[in-house]
Amino acid sequence: MAGLLFLAFAYLAVGQASVNRGGAQTAADAAVLAAAQNGRDQLAAAWVADLLDPDKWEDVFDGKTPIDNPCARAQQLAAQNDATLNDCNWRLLRYTVDVETNKSVGDSVVPGTEDIHSEASAVAVIEPRCTFDPPEEAAEGDELPQLTCDGEPWKLDPDDESTLPAPEDLFDVHLAAD
């Protein structure tokens, strides 16, 4: 009977650890998506700022346009999920984070678990949804190149920002494998 009781407590400890690990992964996923969405929004704003200079569009869609640190938002989302952001990096269109849960696995029949915190990492990527003819191939004159997003052409009117694509029209953000 004592053996069965110990086995039940051991399963409970494994369950606690699993739940804690799941919370860490949720925090990591939320944090990395927040960082990537912040990066996407900055890239979209850079594209709008450079709308009349199509020579700069390729750098924007390749993620080569400088952006401000997008990790502050990642830190907020990690904290909202009861975790600490240990690391946040980005390179062009790829973002990575590492988090650690604030709560430990907890007391159990397994010694030492009260001081163990779960860790998780996540990766997100930004993928351009749009294509365009480079400026040297674009129409002559003051016309902007044709921007096509997800197969749909956009009629760009620099004088009317309401006709311009939103950040989510220009770029897709999603989780990716390590």
N, C-alpha and C positions, 0 to 999 in steps of 0.2 A: 504494500500500500504506500509506504514511504517513497519507494522508487517511482511509482506512478505520479505521486504528488510533485516530486522533484522534476519529473519529465514535463508535467503541466507548467510548472514555473519556468522551465527552460524554454518551452514553446512561447510562453508569454514574453520572455526576454527577447527572443528572436522577433516576435511581432512588434515589440517596442522599437527595436533597432530598425526594422523595416519601415515602420511609420515615420521615424525620425529621418531616415534616408530619403524617403519619398518627399518629405517636407523640404529637405535640402535641394533635391532635384527641382521641385516646383519653384523654389526661390531662385535657383540658378537660371532656369528657363525664363522666368519673368524678368530677371535682371538683364540677361543678354538681349532679350527682345526689346526691352526699354532702351538699351544703349544703341542697338541697331536702328530702331525707329527714330531716335534722336539724330543719329547720323544721316538717315534717309531724309529727314526734314531739313537738315542743314544743306545736304546736297541739292535738294529741290529748290531751296531758297537761293543757292548759288547759281543754279540754272536760270531761275527767273532774273536774277541780277545780271547774268551774262546773256540774256535772251537775244539782244541785238548784236552779240559777238559770237556767231556760230563756231568760230575757230576754237572756242573754249568748251563747247558742248561735250566733246569726246572725253576731256579730262573729268568733267562732272560725272558722266555715265560710267567711267572707269574707276571712279572713286579717288582720283588723283588730286582733286581740288581740296585744299586744306580745310579742315573743319575744327571747331573747338572741341575740347574733350567731352565726349558724349556719356561718360561714365557716372556723372553725378546722378542722372536719372536711374542708372542701374543700381546705385547705392540705395536710393530711395525705395526701389521695388524689392530689393533684398531685405531691407529693414521691415517693410510692410509684411513680408513673409517670415518674420522672426529669424532672420539670418544676417550674417555679416559678410560684406563683399570683401574678399581677400585680394582679388586681382581682377583687373578689367583691361583688356587690350584690344586694339583694332589695327588692322592693316588693310588698307584699301577698302574692300567691301566685306571683310570677314571680321567678326567680333567674337571674343572669348571672355568668359568670366569664370571665376572660382569663388564659391561661397562656403561658409561654415554655419551650421545652425547655432543659434544662441543657447538653446536648451540642450542638455546632454541626453544621452540615451536613457538615463535614469537608473534608479536603484533596481536591482534584480538579484536573482540567485547567482548570476554570473559576476564574479568579483571584478571591480575596476570599471564597470560600465557607467558609474555615476559621474565620471570625469571625461567620458568620450563624447565628442560632438561629431555629427555626421558632416561630411564634405561632399560637394558635388561641383561639377563643371558643366558648362554648356557652350555651344557654338551657334551663332546665327549668321546668316549671310544676307546681303542686299543684292538683288538681281535687277538690272535694268529691264523695264518692260517696253522700252522704246528704241526705235532705230531711226536713223536719218541719213541722208546723203551727206558726206563730208562737204564742207564749203566749196572746195574746188570742183565738185561735181554738181553742186546745187545750181539752181536757176540763176541767171545773170541779174544784175541790178540790185535793188534794195530788198528783194524778196528773201524771206527766211527759208531755210531748207524745210522740206516736208517732214514733219515729225509724225511717226506712226507708232502707236502704243497698243500692244496686244492686237495688232492687225487693223486697228482703226486709225485713220488719219485725223489729225487735229488741225483745225483752222486756227492758227496762231495770230492773235491780234495784240501786239505789244501795248496798245493804248487801252486795252480792256482786260485787266487781270482776271476777271470772272470767266474769260474764255480759255484761260491757261489750265493745263492739267494740274491736279492736286498731287502732293507727294506720293500718295498711294497709287496714282495713275502712272507716275513715272517709274516707280521702283516697287518691287515686291520684297518683303522682309519675312524670313522664315527660319526655323531651327534647322540645323544641319548636323550631320554626324561629325564626330571629332576628326 
